Amino acid sequence: MSRVYRFIAYQPRIVLLGVAVATLGAIAGIVDIPGRAPRLKIETAVDKILPHGSPDRAFYEDFQQRFGADNIVYIGMVVQDDVFTTDNLKRIKRMTDRIGKVEGVRHVVSLSNAPDIRSEDGEVVIRSVYDDVPTTPAGIAALRARVMDNPIHVGSIVAPDGRAVSFLVQPEEMSEREFRQQGIDLEVERVAREEAPDAEILLAGGPPIKAETSRTLLRDLLTFMPIGYFLMGVVAWFAFRSARGIALPLGAISLGQIWTFAVMALSGNSLNLVTFIVPALIQSVGFAYAVHVVSEHDDVLHEGETGPEAVYRALRRVAFPVLLTAITTGAGFLSLTLSRLPAIREFGIFCSVGVFFCMLASLTFAPAVLSLIKNPKLRPQTSDAALERWAARVAAFDVRNRARVLGAFAVMAALAVWGVTRIQVGTSFVDNLKDDSPLRMAVETFDERLSGSMTIHMVLDAGEKDAFKKPERLRELRALQEWIDAQPEIGDTTSVADYLMVVNRAFHDGDPEAFVIPDSRSLIGQYLFFFWNDRLESLVDSRFAGADILVRGPYLDSKDTVALLERIDARAASIGGGLVTGTTGSLPVIARTMDEIAWGQALSLSGATIIIFGILTVYFRSLRVAAWALLPNALPVLVYFGLLGLTGITLNVITSLIACIILGIAVDDTIHFLVRYRDQVRVYGDEAKSASEALRIVARPVTTTTAALCGGFSVLMLSGLRHQAEFGLLATLLLAFAWLVDVTFTPALSTKMGLGRGGEEGRG
């Protein structure tokens, strides 16, 4: 490695040329220069947070192939008096026509154009609910009575109290990215507000929520990166008080980000709900590596060395600890690839890639530039001296009171263990929107005033053609539908049985007693042929072997959603008779990832611990030292789980990343201290003095990097998304706590357990 260090120090122009070529190639990979368009996209595709190979995912994909996409956009209109007025009925018709003409909209179902099956003058007709708006009180009353007597309409497109209507907007088949880029949800909402400025317009449904989430991610990314750089610059200024002390760490993290983005873009991946955090993490971790390099170089300058030789000596001292910490940090991130959720796996991969690139930039770009700087201005040591004196006093206190220090942290650990028992697991796109989000408030009002925008699909598969033309099968379906309707969480259900019963009643001249499933299979076939429409294509498959009950209700948290799904599935399974049943839809599949999140958390954390323990064992050549070295890093992880339980923050697809991140990052400072501590033990032979000297040496870079890490992650607290903001808060608190552990608990533990003795340092 000495040859490599010497090449970097004495051949800086060649090194920087290589860095420039790699960076230009990376930029070309990120941006399509001829097309002037970014190759790196942002998306919130549901499949990124669904486990690969799971039965739920396979069932959902099969459902979409048979019954169509699960992507309804809901527009609600709430009026003060009654929707059944001439003016309101006219505006409903205008809104329906205009929304139907929005680019990207396939069709719209509303009170004005919904198929209405009825008996007129002894004949059964299928028409829209109304073509011409009634202008007389009698005509309005007749229309109101007819609509409110139709179970297909009430709850689905008009509220039972008649003061609200919903528009069911079906977009064309397109990706979530195309939907967002076209702004279909925003255009539909704009049209509705133009037509009904005095009414309350409510936008709801899965596509708008995902589109708004993506837009928020993009706004956050464009806002947070500049703020993050500013905070890093402030920290660097206080640490070094020099231009190079600011420019080199910021330059190193810029290179790490650019190279990582290029790998993401060229591999065909996008920024999503989870990998959105990668840039902030690279920014923070990469800054820490560069700070250690610049700090060590400054120390060598103060010792009287200059020029390339100073860079060479600094690299000999700092390169191996930086490399080792990068390996342990990367190992923590790589453990996340054990998860079955694609987004978490991608996060682990690209964080590891980012860590490697930041380490590479810190050990090539930064020292090469330092080697070219002539007569660098020395950093004033006044502030360093004060910090070093403080660190020495803290270390002396730790050693004198190590029993009390260790006991205090034991109490914290016990409190954290109690908090662990209160952890709740959950994940939801709606819950990720903050309480004051206009879209979330609209969704909640829609759920309250109408039948709800949460959709669940209860699928029944008989496995034989024309099964759902048989009266007995349809009665089973209808009985299940009535049971689902009776559940307190449900707002409305729709199935093919509803249409058959309405048609049967119409053919019996509106007789209420005829609102039943017909007894004749041939008659059912004739009815289906007679009134077949686009809506039915989503309720029964082309072979009539499978049927779907569309269930709507208000959004629930993950725990309550899973409980509801389990009840529905249990009731459906009791039908028997060879029916294969199951609930599906984007919401049910996401809700069922709770177990996967919890299991993935345990698996990833175990993997990270084993890998890092193995690395520490190889480095220190001692199982005992490696085991005790892990303890200071296990404490922040335990406190993290305790905070989840004590604060009520859920363990979700975003916050589940923190444990491995904290373990991977916190171990860096522990390694830096232990390396210095064991060096000093060999020099002084006195563990108390060695602990004081080691903490004095690492105090500035460790404190600086922690401040930068906390600053970098704290920016995420400003996110417009709840889970991302919670991630920023928890990561900031826990990194600060990890610093506290390393300046108090680690020195006390090291002297108590004699970690300066035993094993050999594998330094090379």
Rosetta blueprint (number, residue, H / E / L):
1 M L
2 S H
3 R H
4 V H
5 Y H
6 R H
7 F H
8 I H
9 A H
10 Y H
11 Q L
12 P H
13 R H
14 I H
15 V H
16 L H
17 L H
18 G H
19 V H
20 A H
21 V H
22 A H
23 T H
24 L H
25 G H
26 A H
27 I H
28 A H
29 G H
30 I H
31 V E
32 D E
33 I L
34 P L
35 G L
36 R L
37 A E
38 P E
39 R L
40 L L
41 K L
42 I E
43 E L
44 T L
45 A L
46 V H
47 D H
48 K H
49 I H
50 L L
51 P L
52 H L
53 G L
54 S L
55 P H
56 D H
57 R H
58 A H
59 F H
60 Y H
61 E H
62 D H
63 F H
64 Q H
65 Q H
66 R H
67 F H
68 G L
69 A L
70 D L
71 N L
72 I L
73 V E
74 Y E
75 I E
76 G E
77 M E
78 V E
79 V L
80 Q L
81 D L
82 D L
83 V L
84 F L
85 T L
86 T H
87 D H
88 N H
89 L H
90 K H
91 R H
92 I H
93 K H
94 R H
95 M H
96 T H
97 D H
98 R H
99 I H
100 G H
101 K L
102 V L
103 E L
104 G L
105 V E
106 R E
107 H E
108 V E
109 V E
110 S L
111 L L
112 S L
113 N L
114 A L
115 P E
116 D E
117 I E
118 R E
119 S E
120 E E
121 D L
122 G L
123 E E
124 V E
125 V E
126 I E
127 R E
128 S E
129 V L
130 Y L
131 D L
132 D L
133 V L
134 P L
135 T L
136 T L
137 P H
138 A H
139 G H
140 I H
141 A H
142 A H
143 L H
144 R H
145 A H
146 R H
147 V H
148 M H
149 D L
150 N L
151 P L
152 I L
153 H L
154 V E
155 G L
156 S L
157 I L
158 V E
159 A L
160 P L
161 D L
162 G L
163 R L
164 A E
165 V E
166 S E
167 F E
168 L E
169 V E
170 Q E
171 P E
172 E L
173 E L
174 M L
175 S L
176 E H
177 R H
178 E H
179 F H
180 R H
181 Q H
182 Q H
183 G L
184 I H
185 D H
186 L H
187 E H
188 V H
189 E H
190 R H
191 V H
192 A H
193 R H
194 E H
195 E H
196 A L
197 P L
198 D L
199 A L
200 E E
201 I E
202 L E
203 L E
204 A E
205 G L
206 G H
207 P H
208 P H
209 I H
210 K H
211 A H
212 E H
213 T H
214 S H
215 R H
216 T H
217 L H
218 L H
219 R H
220 D H
221 L H
222 L H
223 T H
224 F H
225 M H
226 P H
227 I H
228 G H
229 Y H
230 F H
231 L H
232 M H
233 G H
234 V H
235 V H
236 A H
237 W H
238 F H
239 A H
240 F H
241 R L
242 S L
243 A H
244 R H
245 G H
246 I H
247 A H
248 L H
249 P H
250 L H
251 G H
252 A H
253 I H
254 S H
255 L H
256 G H
257 Q H
258 I H
259 W H
260 T H
261 F H
262 A H
263 V H
264 M H
265 A H
266 L H
267 S L
268 G L
269 N L
270 S L
271 L E
272 N L
273 L L
274 V L
275 T H
276 F H
277 I H
278 V H
279 P H
280 A H
281 L H
282 I H
283 Q H
284 S H
285 V H
286 G H
287 F H
288 A H
289 Y H
290 A H
291 V H
292 H H
293 V H
294 V H
295 S H
296 E H
297 H H
298 D H
299 D H
300 V H
301 L H
302 H H
303 E L
304 G L
305 E L
306 T L
307 G H
308 P H
309 E H
310 A H
311 V H
312 Y H
313 R H
314 A H
315 L H
316 R H
317 R H
318 V H
319 A H
320 F H
321 P H
322 V H
323 L H
324 L H
325 T H
326 A H
327 I H
328 T H
329 T H
330 G H
331 A H
332 G H
333 F H
334 L H
335 S H
336 L H
337 T H
338 L H
339 S L
340 R L
341 L L
342 P H
343 A H
344 I H
345 R H
346 E H
347 F H
348 G H
349 I H
350 F H
351 C H
352 S H
353 V H
354 G H
355 V H
356 F H
357 F H
358 C H
359 M H
360 L H
361 A H
362 S H
363 L H
364 T H
365 F H
366 A H
367 P H
368 A H
369 V H
370 L H
371 S H
372 L H
373 I L
374 K L
375 N L
376 P L
377 K L
378 L L
379 R L
380 P L
381 Q L
382 T H
383 S H
384 D H
385 A H
386 A H
387 L H
388 E H
389 R H
390 W H
391 A H
392 A H
393 R H
394 V H
395 A H
396 A H
397 F H
398 D H
399 V H
400 R H
401 N L
402 R H
403 A H
404 R H
405 V H
406 L H
407 G H
408 A H
409 F H
410 A H
411 V H
412 M H
413 A H
414 A H
415 L H
416 A H
417 V H
418 W H
419 G H
420 V H
421 T L
422 R L
423 I L
424 Q L
425 V E
426 G L
427 T L
428 S L
429 F H
430 V H
431 D H
432 N H
433 L E
434 K L
435 D L
436 D L
437 S L
438 P H
439 L H
440 R H
441 M H
442 A H
443 V H
444 E H
445 T H
446 F H
447 D H
448 E H
449 R H
450 L L
451 S L
452 G L
453 S L
454 M E
455 T E
456 I E
457 H E
458 M E
459 V E
460 L E
461 D E
462 A L
463 G L
464 E L
465 K L
466 D L
467 A H
468 F H
469 K H
470 K L
471 P H
472 E H
473 R H
474 L H
475 R H
476 E H
477 L H
478 R H
479 A H
480 L H
481 Q H
482 E H
483 W H
484 I H
485 D H
486 A L
487 Q L
488 P L
489 E L
490 I L
491 G L
492 D E
493 T E
494 T E
495 S L
496 V H
497 A H
498 D H
499 Y H
500 L H
501 M H
502 V H
503 V H
504 N H
505 R H
506 A H
507 F H
508 H L
509 D L
510 G L
511 D L
512 P H
513 E H
514 A H
515 F L
516 V L
517 I L
518 P L
519 D L
520 S L
521 R H
522 S H
523 L H
524 I H
525 G H
526 Q H
527 Y H
528 L H
529 F H
530 F H
531 F H
532 W L
533 N L
534 D H
535 R H
536 L H
537 E H
538 S L
539 L L
540 V E
541 D L
542 S L
543 R L
544 F L
545 A L
546 G E
547 A E
548 D E
549 I E
550 L E
551 V E
552 R E
553 G E
554 P L
555 Y L
556 L L
557 D L
558 S H
559 K H
560 D H
561 T H
562 V H
563 A H
564 L H
565 L H
566 E H
567 R H
568 I H
569 D H
570 A H
571 R H
572 A H
573 A H
574 S L
575 I L
576 G L
577 G L
578 G L
579 L L
580 V E
581 T E
582 G E
583 T E
584 T E
585 G L
586 S H
587 L H
588 P H
589 V H
590 I H
591 A H
592 R L
593 T L
594 M H
595 D H
596 E H
597 I H
598 A H
599 W H
600 G H
601 Q H
602 A H
603 L H
604 S H
605 L H
606 S H
607 G H
608 A H
609 T H
610 I H
611 I H
612 I H
613 F H
614 G H
615 I H
616 L H
617 T H
618 V H
619 Y H
620 F H
621 R L
622 S L
623 L H
624 R H
625 V H
626 A H
627 A H
628 W H
629 A H
630 L H
631 L H
632 P H
633 N H
634 A H
635 L H
636 P H
637 V H
638 L H
639 V H
640 Y H
641 F H
642 G H
643 L H
644 L H
645 G H
646 L H
647 T H
648 G L
649 I L
650 T L
651 L E
652 N L
653 V L
654 I L
655 T H
656 S H
657 L H
658 I H
659 A H
660 C H
661 I H
662 I H
663 L H
664 G H
665 I H
666 A H
667 V H
668 D H
669 D H
670 T H
671 I H
672 H H
673 F H
674 L H
675 V H
676 R H
677 Y H
678 R H
679 D H
680 Q H
681 V H
682 R H
683 V H
684 Y H
685 G L
686 D L
687 E H
688 A H
689 K H
690 S H
691 A H
692 S H
693 E H
694 A H
695 L H
696 R H
697 I H
698 V H
699 A H
700 R H
701 P H
702 V H
703 T H
704 T H
705 T H
706 T H
707 A H
708 A H
709 L H
710 C H
711 G H
712 G H
713 F H
714 S H
715 V H
716 L H
717 M H
718 L H
719 S L
720 G L
721 L E
722 R H
723 H H
724 Q H
725 A H
726 E H
727 F H
728 G H
729 L H
730 L H
731 A H
732 T H
733 L H
734 L H
735 L H
736 A H
737 F H
738 A H
739 W H
740 L H
741 V H
742 D H
743 V H
744 T H
745 F H
746 T H
747 P H
748 A H
749 L H
750 S H
751 T H
752 K H
753 M H
754 G L
755 L L
756 G L
757 R L
758 G L
759 G L
760 E L
761 E L
762 G L
763 R L
764 G L
